[in-house]
Amino acid sequence: MNAGVTEPTEITDANASQTLGAAADRALVFQGYLLRRAWGVYYAIWAGALAAYVLFPASIAPRIPGFNLAEALAYYGVLVAITLIGVWATSWTLGQTYRAIRFREARGARPGAYRWFGWALVVGLVVFALVVSTAFVSSFAGLLVLDASLAAINLSILLAVRRTFPRVPAEGLVAVATFAVGVVGSAVALVATHNQTWFSLPWIVPIVGWAFCAVYALYHAPEELAVGADG
């Protein structure tokens, strides 16, 4: 080389790895913020859906046995519409969760059981949708099957939240716990009374709990950025 000519400085493999690692860490921090907001929206949508499932049938219960075909179609159509909104919210949130898990695994996190909770969720939602969209939901057996599907959904939520965040947020624990109260309480009430009204009452707990979780998650989501900055 001629004197006085400076060769371009090459970035070493170690420096490149550190730079990429730092960028990935920043991406994980921002992803944590987005995921907590996504779960907050999810809790809000399902709090509204559960409230609709409980309040809508109860508000017109005396008229349901006398429904004509058009009224029956409208009634179950509303239930199906509510279900579809909940399924969309679940699909969107779990899609975000899946991408987060794969990114964390690429960064060296322990591979998790995404397929496990994915299948639990799919089976639970399919059974749930089939039951609430037919007259089977008004029977004792139908309500027990509905409760079983909700138990599968709650299991998938627990596994998903645990795999989404390095540390489960407080609202995640509250959501799973209150949902479990609804599942167990409604099953016990149904077996004890064979009454659909008593079956519905325990679901007031997860409705209130998930509404709280939605507000709490959305309010505290920026903390994910602060924790990342401190780290």
C-alpha positions in Angstrom: 0.0 0.0 0.0 1.1 3.6 -0.6 2.2 5.5 2.5 -0.4 7.9 3.9 -3.3 5.8 2.6 -5.5 4.5 5.4 -7.2 1.2 4.9 -10.9 1.1 5.7 -11.6 -0.1 9.2 -13.3 -3.5 9.2 -15.9 -4.3 11.8 -14.8 -7.5 13.6 -17.1 -10.4 14.0 -17.2 -9.8 17.8 -18.3 -6.2 17.3 -20.9 -7.2 14.7 -22.3 -9.8 17.1 -22.4 -7.3 19.9 -24.1 -4.7 17.7 -26.7 -7.2 16.5 -27.3 -8.5 20.0 -27.9 -5.0 21.4 -30.4 -4.3 18.6 -32.1 -7.6 19.3 -32.3 -6.8 23.0 -33.9 -3.4 22.2 -36.4 -5.1 19.9 -37.3 -7.5 22.7 -37.9 -4.6 25.1 -40.2 -2.9 22.6 -41.9 -6.2 21.8 -42.6 -6.7 25.5 -44.4 -3.3 25.6 -46.5 -4.2 22.5 -47.3 -7.6 23.8 -48.6 -6.3 27.2 -50.8 -3.9 25.3 -52.0 -6.7 23.1 -53.0 -8.8 26.1 -54.7 -5.7 27.6 -56.9 -5.4 24.5 -57.5 -9.2 24.6 -58.7 -9.0 28.2 -61.0 -6.1 27.3 -62.6 -7.9 24.4 -63.2 -11.1 26.3 -64.5 -9.2 29.4 -67.1 -7.7 27.0 -67.8 -11.0 25.3 -68.3 -12.9 28.6 -70.6 -10.1 29.8 -72.6 -10.4 26.7 -72.8 -14.2 27.1 -74.1 -13.8 30.6 -76.4 -10.7 30.3 -77.9 -11.2 26.8 -79.5 -14.6 27.4 -80.5 -13.7 30.9 -82.2 -10.5 29.7 -84.5 -12.4 27.3 -84.6 -15.8 29.1 -88.4 -15.9 29.5 -89.0 -15.4 25.8 -86.4 -18.0 24.5 -88.7 -21.1 24.8 -91.3 -19.4 22.6 -89.0 -18.2 19.8 -90.0 -18.6 16.3 -87.5 -19.5 13.6 -86.5 -15.9 12.8 -86.1 -15.0 16.5 -84.0 -18.2 17.1 -81.8 -17.4 14.2 -81.3 -13.9 15.4 -80.6 -15.0 19.0 -77.9 -17.6 18.0 -76.6 -15.2 15.3 -75.8 -12.7 18.1 -74.0 -15.4 20.1 -72.0 -16.5 17.0 -71.0 -12.9 16.3 -69.8 -12.4 19.8 -67.9 -15.7 19.5 -66.3 -14.7 16.3 -65.1 -11.4 17.8 -63.5 -13.3 20.7 -61.9 -15.9 18.3 -60.4 -13.0 16.3 -59.0 -11.4 19.4 -57.6 -14.7 20.5 -56.1 -15.5 17.1 -54.5 -12.0 16.9 -53.1 -12.1 20.4 -51.8 -15.6 20.2 -50.2 -14.8 16.8 -48.3 -12.0 18.5 -47.3 -14.4 21.3 -46.1 -17.0 18.8 -43.8 -14.6 17.1 -42.5 -13.3 20.4 -41.7 -16.9 21.5 -39.9 -17.7 18.3 -37.8 -14.5 18.6 -36.9 -15.3 22.2 -35.9 -18.8 21.2 -33.7 -17.4 18.5 -32.0 -15.3 21.2 -31.3 -18.4 23.2 -34.4 -18.9 25.3 -35.5 -22.4 26.3 -37.9 -23.8 23.6 -41.4 -23.9 25.0 -44.7 -25.7 24.5 -46.3 -23.4 22.0 -47.9 -26.3 20.1 -49.2 -27.7 23.3 -51.1 -24.6 24.3 -51.9 -23.9 20.7 -53.8 -27.2 20.4 -55.5 -26.7 23.8 -56.7 -23.3 22.5 -57.9 -24.6 19.1 -59.8 -27.5 20.6 -61.3 -25.3 23.3 -62.4 -22.6 20.9 -63.9 -25.0 18.3 -65.9 -26.8 21.0 -67.0 -23.5 22.6 -68.1 -22.1 19.2 -70.1 -25.3 18.3 -71.9 -25.3 21.7 -72.8 -21.6 21.9 -74.1 -21.5 18.3 -76.6 -24.4 18.8 -79.5 -25.2 21.1 -77.1 -27.7 22.8 -76.0 -24.7 24.9 -79.4 -24.7 26.7 -79.0 -28.3 28.0 -77.3 -29.7 31.1 -74.8 -31.7 29.0 -74.2 -28.8 26.7 -73.2 -26.5 29.6 -70.9 -29.1 31.0 -69.2 -29.4 27.6 -69.0 -25.6 27.4 -67.3 -25.5 30.8 -64.8 -28.2 29.7 -64.0 -26.1 26.6 -63.5 -23.0 28.8 -61.2 -25.0 31.0 -59.0 -25.9 28.0 -59.0 -22.2 26.9 -57.9 -21.2 30.4 -55.1 -23.7 30.3 -53.9 -22.3 27.0 -54.1 -18.7 28.4 -51.9 -19.7 31.3 -49.3 -21.4 29.1 -49.4 -18.5 26.6 -48.8 -15.8 29.3 -46.0 -17.8 30.9 -44.2 -18.1 27.5 -44.9 -14.5 26.4 -43.1 -12.7 29.3 -39.9 -13.5 31.2 -41.9 -12.8 34.3 -45.7 -13.2 34.3 -47.3 -9.7 34.8 -49.7 -9.3 37.8 -52.7 -9.0 35.5 -51.9 -12.4 33.9 -52.1 -14.1 37.2 -55.4 -12.3 38.0 -56.8 -13.2 34.6 -56.1 -16.9 35.0 -57.2 -17.1 38.6 -60.5 -15.3 38.0 -61.2 -17.3 34.9 -60.6 -20.5 36.9 -63.2 -19.3 39.5 -65.7 -18.9 36.6 -65.0 -22.4 35.3 -65.0 -24.2 38.6 -67.8 -22.1 40.1 -70.1 -22.6 37.1 -69.5 -26.4 37.0 -70.3 -26.7 40.7 -73.4 -24.5 40.4 -74.6 -26.5 37.4 -74.2 -29.9 39.0 -75.8 -28.7 42.3 -78.8 -26.8 40.8 -79.2 -27.9 37.1 -80.1 -24.3 36.6 -78.6 -22.1 33.8 -79.0 -18.9 35.8 -76.8 -20.3 38.6 -74.4 -21.5 36.0 -73.9 -18.0 34.7 -73.5 -16.2 38.0 -69.9 -17.3 38.8 -68.8 -15.7 35.5 -69.3 -12.3 37.0 -66.0 -12.9 38.7 -63.9 -13.2 35.5 -65.9 -10.4 33.8 -64.9 -8.0 36.5 -61.4 -9.5 36.8 -60.7 -9.3 33.1 -62.0 -5.8 32.9 -59.5 -4.9 35.7 -56.7 -6.8 33.9 -57.4 -4.9 30.7 -57.1 -1.5 32.4 -54.1 -2.6 34.4 -52.2 -4.0 31.4 -52.8 -1.0 29.2 -51.8 1.4 32.0 -48.7 -0.4 33.0 -47.5 -1.4 29.6 -45.0 1.5 29.4 -43.2 0.0 32.4 -41.8 -2.7 30.0 -39.9 0.1 28.3 -38.6 1.5 31.6 -37.5 -2.0 32.8 -35.7 -2.5 29.5 -33.9 0.9 29.8 -32.8 0.1 33.3 -31.5 -3.3 32.2 
